Amino acid sequence: MRLSSLLSTTLRQDPADPAPAGMKLLQRAGYLRATSPGRLAWSPLGVAALARLTTHLRAPLDAPQPLILAPEGPAEQGHYFGRYAGGWEAQALEVPLLRLARSEISSYRQLPATLWQQRLVSGRPWLEAWVLTPDEEALEAEMSRLQEAYSDLLTRWDLPGQPVAMLPNLLGSALAWTWASPHPEGSLRLHAGQMDSRLASLIFAQGAPAADPMAPVETPDVQTIAELAAFLQISPAETAKVVCYRATCAGHTEPQLLMVVIRGDLEVNEAAVARRVGATTMEPASEADLREVGAVPGYASPVGLSHPRLRVLADTSVVAAGGLVAGANKAHTHLKQVQYGRDYEAELTGNIHQLPAEEETLPARPLGRLEAAGTALAEGVGASCMSSQGRPEPLALGYVGWDLTELMTALCEVHHDEEGLSWPAELAPFDLALISLADGEETIAQAEHLYAALLAAGFRVLYDDRAKKAAGPGVRFKDADLRGVPLRITLGRRALSEGGAEWKARGGEPDLISVDQILARLQAWRTAFTD
């Protein structure tokens, strides 16, 4: 890539717009520009950096195949994975993906299959991949492998030093992580007191099993969690509340009654609930709905209930808890010491709670997301394959998505010094900057010959062939450092006349070497950082 014709200039001062520090570094180095409020344009240099990053992000995927999917309209939104771009938003890609799989996959022998694409989400580049497996067990194993591989990758890039945290599931899948870096300008919220750098940000300690059996307690005219906590003089966190919905779900012809059990101090994440059950519509259940399945409004719980329309979902907050106070399905009565697994069970469990209130959290920057969605979407679309047992089974679907802008910004804030960016060699968009200070025909020809030889040997070269009038030596050196290229080779008239060139690693001291030795030394240098 020749700088004389490259659409990318550097800035000597930070841009005036209120951008994160890493994004300002990218703008100063000429990787991107703000074209309007909230909109960024990546330059050819920036595209090269994104390509290098996505190469490493695709590496953990199992034989990934590229494709291009067009999102479907808003009528079908709400079923699909969220991408964070100023807010979690539905991007209806999974239905066309599963329709494609329905037409192309007929047997479990064609699986697993991994498909990927790069596209813009709300004006920001994302790398997205989908994993298709013949069943949920295989999906969970593959997504767990990817979770570990990506955590190791971010650790290698020193991002956990911020640190990297994994949020609880926001959209309802049984297995889900969001990688996020705590950052004062971040748009996500992490629970400050319960965050772990390598685990979920909301961690519910396993409570001691209830020592005593359930016991009824009279609670006259007590119907809300606040009233119950005040009446029994306990914390809302010591109660289990139910929130009920009437829902139309994939695979069911009749409306279903969803009974969500959650700790009394938390709120239900309705998007997560809808996602878990494949709901196309969901509204608060009526008192008639509750009575039909045997529940009593104001005193409802899943204890003792069984009905074809009833589907119980339990949040991890109650699964992990010991004995809680819950409704008795009897007017003016609750039950003490209600234990999940002993006194009731749920069809589905997982993180289906909202994040805590802002005053209890710290800001974080979302980087990417991994989620095992299971088979619900495939069931709704009719995407199945013949299993090893010789019967059709719905495909299991997983998702991986990386916000490349946020990830690149976070990397820049870790890898920089007073001179500018300092990319790790494996992430640098170029292996080296070749700077030609030659001004005569013969020395220019030597520089061109070396540039061609480097390209032929497979090196990624940023060739500063600008005229002296356009940029003097000092400007060229500063530009190379600002852009973070890990190695600089300079060809000047005096050095060339002696058969040599200046070799300088980023942050190191210059060294004069023979031009004839450049290729061999570069090969050894590249081998050193790839091993």
N, C-alpha and C positions, 0 to 999 in steps of 0.2 A: 504494500500500500504506500503510495507516494504522497508525501505531505504537500508537495507543490500543487497538487490538484485535489487534495482531500477537503471535503466540506466539513471542516472541524477546526476551530480556532480556540486558543486558550484565553482565559481572563486573568488579569493580574490581581483583581479584587473579587471578593465574594459578591454574588448577585444580591440585589436589594430585596428580592422576594423572601418572605418568611418560610424558608424551606429548612428541613433537617440538615445537620452539618454534613452528613454523608452525601446528600443530594447536592449541596453547594459545592462540594469537592468534585463531584461528577460534572457539574456545569463549568466550573473553572477549568477542568482538564479537557473540556470539549466533547464529553461523551453524550451530553444531552442539553437541551435548552427548554425553558418554559415558554411555550408559544402563546399561552393565554392562562388566566387563573385556573389552576387545577389540571392543566393539560401540558404534557411533556412530549417533546420530539427527540427521539434517539438518533444521533448522527451516525454516519458509517462507522466511526470509531466505536460508538456505543453499541451498534449492532454486532460488531466483532466481539465486544466484551460479553454481550448477552449470549452469543453463540458458544463462546468458551464455557460460560456458566452452565448453559443447558446441556452441553455435552457431558459434564460431570453429573448433572441431576438425572440424566437418562441412564447413566451407567448402572445403578442398582436394579433397574427394571429388567425383567426377564424377557429377552428377545423382543424389544418393543418395536411395533410396526406403526409408521406414521399414517395419519388420515386427516381429513378435513370434514368437520361437522358444522352444520348450520343450526343455530338455536331455533327452537320452536316458539310459537307465540305465547303471550301472557296468559291465555286461557288455560294452559297446562302448567303454569308456574306453581310452585309450592310443593312439588314432588321431589325436587332434585337437590343436588348438593349446593352448599353455599360457597361463594367465593368472596373473600373480603376485599372490597375496593371502596372504602369509605362507608361500608355497611354490608352485612351479609345479604346477598341478593340471589334470587333464584335465576339460574341460567339453564334453560331447558335443553340440555344436550343429551341427557341420558336416554330419553325415549328414542330419538333417532339412532343413537348408538345401539340400543337393544333391538330396534327394528332391523338394523344392519346385521347384527348377530343372529337374529331369528332367520334371516334369509341365507346366511353363510355357514352357520355352525349347526351340525346335525348330530354329532357324536362327541362323547366325553374324550375321545382320543384326540380331538382337535384342541383340547384345553390343557393347561391354561393358555390364555391369549392376553397379551398386553398391547394396548393401542394408545397412541399419544398424539397430541397436537399442540401447537403454540398459537395463541390468538390474543386479541385485545379484549379485556373485560373492563368496561367503563374507562376506556382509553389507556389502560395499563397492560403491558405484556404479561401473559401467564403461560406457564408450561403445565399442561394437564395430561394425566394418563389414567386409563381405566384398566382394571384387571378383571378378567372373566374366568371363573372356575366352575367345575361341575357341581360343587356343593359348598355349603357354608364352612365346613371343616377345612377344606382345602383353601378357601378364601382367607380364613382367619390365620392359617399358617403362613400364607404368602404375605399378608399385610403386616403380620408381626415381624417377618423377616425384613420387609421394607422399612418398617419403623426403626428397627435396630440399625439397619444400614444407613439410613438418612441421619439418625442421631450421631453415628460415628463420623459421617461426612461433615456435619456441622461442627463437631468437636475438632476435627482435623483442621478446619478453617478458623478455629479459635472463637467461634461464635458463642459457645456456652460461657465464655468469660463474662457475658453481659447479665445473666446467663440465658440459655434457651430453655423455655418451659413449654410443657404440653398441657393445653387446656382440656377441660372435660368436654365430652361430646356435646356439641351445640345443636345437632340436627337429628339425633335420635338413633344412630347406628350403634350396634353393640360394641364396636371397636373403632375408636376415633381419637385422633390427636390433632391439635393445632400447635405448631411451633411458633413461639412468640418471644421476642426479646423485650424485657422491661426497658422502657424508654420514656422520658418525660413528655415527648410529643406524640406518643403512640395513641392509636385510636381504639385499642382493645383495653379491657380491664382485667387484671389478675387479682385474685384474693391475696392480700398482702401477708396475712398470717398463716396461710395454708398452702403456700407455693413451694414446690420442690423443683429443682433445676432439671431433673431428668424424668419426673413423673407428672401426673395430672396436677393442675393447679388447685383444684378442689379435692382434698383428700379427707374422707370421712373415716375417722378411727373406728375400728371394730369394737362395738360395745360389748359388754359382758352379757351373756345370755340371761334372759329373764329367770330369776331364781324361783319365782312363784307362778302358779297358773293364772290364767286370766281371771279377773274378778270384777263384777259389775259395781258401778258407783252411780248413785242417783245425782243427776245434774239438771235440776228443774229449770226449764226455759233457757238453757245454755246451748246455743247453736253455732257460735263462731269460735275460732281458735282463741281469739283474744278473750272472749268471755270464759272459755274453758280454762285457760291458763290462770286467769284472775280468780275463778271460783275455786280451783284446786291448789292455788298458790304454787304454781310450777312455771317453768319456762316454756314458751311455745316450741322450743327445740325438743321438749320431752313429749310432744304429741305427734300423732300421725293424722294428717287431714286427707280427705279425698276430694278430688275435683273431677266432675263427671261431664262427659261430652256425648252427644249423639253424632255418629259419624258414618259416612258412606266409605267403605273400605274395599280395596282391590280384593277380588276373590270371594266377596260376600254379596248376595243379592238383597239381603235385608239390612236396614240400618243397624249398626252395632252401638252398644252402650259401652263407652270407654270409662273405666273407673281408674283414675290415676292416684296412686298413694304416694305421698311425699311428706317429708318432715314439716311440722307446722310452721316453722320460721322461714320456709322457702316458698318460692313461687314456681308454677309450672311453665316450662318452655313449650308452648303449644306447637311451634314448628317442629320440635324434636318428637313430640307425641305423634303428630301427623305423619312424620317421616317414618317412624318405627312401624306404624300399622298400615302404611300405604293409603292414608285417608285422602279422598278427593274433596270431600266437604266435611266440616267439623263445626258444631255449634254447641253451646251449653245445653246440657240435658234438662228436660222439664221434670217437675215433680212426678208426673205420670210415668215418665221413663224410669225413674228410680223405683217407684212402687211396683212396676211391672216385674223387675228383677228381684224384688224382695227387700230393697233398701228403704230406709226411712229418712226423708229429707231432714237435714240438720243433725242427724245422728247416724249417718251412713258410714259403712266400712265394708271391706270384702269378707269379713269374718262370717262364716256360715252360709255364704251365698253361692249359688250355682244356677246358671241360666244360659240357654243357648246363645242369647244376644249379648251376654256380659263378657267383656274382655278386661282383665285386670293388668295394669302396668305398675310396677313398683320402682321408684327412684332409688338410686344407690344410697341415698341418705337414710332410708328406712331399712333397706336390706342390711346395711352395716350396723344399724343401731341395736341396742338391747330392747328391753320391754318399753313400749310407748303406750300412751293413752289414746284410744281410738273410739269411734262410734260403736254402739252395740246393736244398731239396727232396731232400736226400741226407743220410743219417745222418752225424753227426759232421762236418758241413761247412756253412760259411756262404759268402756272397759279399760281397766288398768292391766299393765304387764302384757300387752299384745306384742307377740314376737313373730317377725317374718320367718317363714319356713316351718314354724311349729303350729301357728294358729291360722295362717292363711298363706297362700302362694300366689304368684303372678305368672301370667303367660309370658310377659316380657319384663326384663329388668335392664337398668342402665341409667345413664346421666340424662335425665329429662327435667332438670331444674334450670332456672335462670341463674345467671351470674349474680353475685351479691351486689348490694347497692354501692354507688360510686364512692361514698365516703369510707367504705371498708376495703377499697381496692387501690391498686396502683396501675398507672398507664403502661401499656405494652404495645409493641409494634408487631403485627402478625406477619409471618414469613411464608408459611405454607400449611397445608392440611392433608391429612391422610385419613381415610374413612372406609370401613367395611360395611356396605349397605345391606348385604344379604340378598335374599331372593324376592323381596316384596315388589320391587319395580319390575323385575322380569315376569313375575306372575301377572301383573297388570297388563303388560304388553304382549304376553304370550310367547316370550322368548325362552325356549327350552331345548334340551338335547337329550339324546338317548344315553342313559346312565350305564354303568358297568353291570347293573342288574337287569338290563334290557327293558327299562321302562322310562318314559319321558320325565325329566325333572327340570324345574326352572333353573336358569343360570344364576350364579351368585356374582354380584358386582361389587368392585371396590374402586375407590377414587384416590388419586394423588394430585394435588395442585400446589404450584409455587407462584407466589406473587414476585415476579422477577425484579420489579422496581424496589420493593421493600427489602428483598434479599440483597440486592446490589448495594443499596444504601447502607444496610447494616454492615456488610463486608467493608465498605469504604471507611466507616467510622472505626472499625477495628484495625484496618491495615492502611495506615497513613503516618506521615511524620511531618516535620516542619517544611519539607520541600514539596509535599503533595502526596499523592497516592503511592502505595508501596505494595503492589499486588504480590501474593504468593506466586511462585513460578507457575504452578499448575492452573491458576486462575487468570493469569495475565493474558490479555487478548493478543499480545505479540511476544515472541521469544526475546527479541532484541530490537533496539533502535539503532539503525545504521545512519550515521551523520556524516555527510560529505561536506568538507570545507574546501574541496578542490575548486580551483578557478581556471585552470588551463585545460585544453582539450585532452591532453594525455592523461592527466589525473582524473578528470571527469570520466573518461573511458574506463579507467581502473575501478572507480567506484561502481559504475554501471555493471562491469564484469563481475565484481564481488556480489552485488545485489542479485544478479541472475543466478550465480552459483549457489547462494544461500537459499533462494526460492527452489531451485532444482533439488537441493538436499532436503527439502521438506520443512524448512524453518519459516516461521511466521515473522515477517520483517516489517517494521515501520521505518520506511526509508525517507529521511529528511534531506530531500534534494532541492530545497528552496535556494533561490539565489541569495548571495550575500546582502544585496540591497534590501531584500524582503525580510531577512532575519540573520543577525550576526551570530557568532559562535556562542556568546553568553545566552542569548534568547533561545537558541536551539537546545543547549544543555538544560536550561530551566524548564523548557517545554517537555523534554524527555523525562525529567524527574517528576514534574507535575502530573504527567500521565501515568506514572507508576511502572514504566517498562523496566523489567528486572535487570537488563543488561544493556550497555551502551558501547558500540564500537564506532570510533571516530577516525575518519580518513582525512588527513591534512596534507598539504603539499610537502612540508618538511618531512613528516613521518613516512610518506609514500616514497620520497626520494631515497630514503634509507631502507626501503622495503618493508616498512612496519606500519602498524596501526595502534591506536590507543584502545585498550580493553578496560572497561570500568563497570563492575557490578554495582547495582543500586545500593548506596550506602558504603561502598568500599573505596579503595584507593586505585587510581589509574595505573595501568601496567602497559608497557610497550611490547607488542608481540609481532612476530613476522606475519605478513599477510598469508603466506603459504601455510601457516599453522592455525589459521582462524577456524577452518572447517573442522579439523580434528579436535581442537579445544572445545568448540561448540558441541560436538557430539558427546564428548566426555562430560561436559557441563550438563547437557540435557539428560544423560543417563543418570547422573548423580541425583537430580531432583525427581526423577520418575521412579527410582528404585525405592 
